[in-house]
Amino acid sequence: MTSTLWLIVLAGALSIVYGIVTTRSLMAADAGTARMQEISAAVREGAQAYLNRQYTTIAIVGVVIFVLAWLLLGVWSAIGFA
């Protein structure tokens, strides 16, 4: 392989090592005070509600586009979209 490809592979390997080290560091950190954990739980709950709403909206739009593709372009185009 050329030196450029080796550099790319090395950069990928270093990024994986960095990810492992950072994950271990974060997992070993203190969870915080009771108040911090309470705030974290509230943020997590709000984020989950937001994501559920987004996924529902995306699913509805996907179904509408699927039906329109089926009606306007045919069944195979709609299946290709799905």
MONOR-V416440 format. One record per backbone hydrogen bond with DSSP energy under -0.5 kcal/mol. CO is the residue of the C=O (numbers start at 1). NH is the residue of the N-H. E is the energy in kcal/mol with one decimal. If there is no record, write none. Layout:
# MONOR-V416440
co:nh:e
CO:NH:E
CO:NH:E
This chain:
# MONOR-V416440
co:nh:e
2:6:-1.9
3:7:-2.1
4:8:-2.0
5:9:-2.4
6:10:-2.6
7:11:-2.5
8:12:-2.2
9:13:-2.5
10:14:-2.7
11:15:-2.0
12:16:-1.9
13:17:-2.3
14:18:-2.7
15:19:-2.2
16:20:-2.3
17:21:-2.6
18:22:-2.7
19:23:-2.3
20:24:-2.4
21:25:-2.1
22:26:-2.5
23:27:-2.6
24:28:-1.5
25:29:-0.7
26:29:-0.6
33:37:-2.2
34:38:-2.0
35:39:-2.4
36:40:-2.4
37:41:-2.2
38:42:-2.0
39:43:-2.5
40:44:-2.6
41:45:-2.4
42:46:-2.3
43:47:-2.6
44:48:-2.3
45:49:-2.1
46:50:-2.3
47:51:-2.5
48:52:-2.4
49:53:-2.0
50:54:-2.4
51:55:-2.8
52:56:-2.1
53:57:-2.3
54:58:-2.7
55:59:-2.3
56:60:-2.2
57:61:-2.4
58:62:-2.5
59:63:-2.2
60:64:-2.3
61:65:-2.6
62:66:-2.3
63:67:-2.6
64:68:-2.5
65:69:-2.7
66:70:-2.3
67:71:-2.6
68:72:-2.9
69:73:-2.6
69:74:-1.0
70:74:-0.9
74:78:-1.8
75:79:-2.5
76:80:-2.2
77:81:-1.9
78:82:-2.0
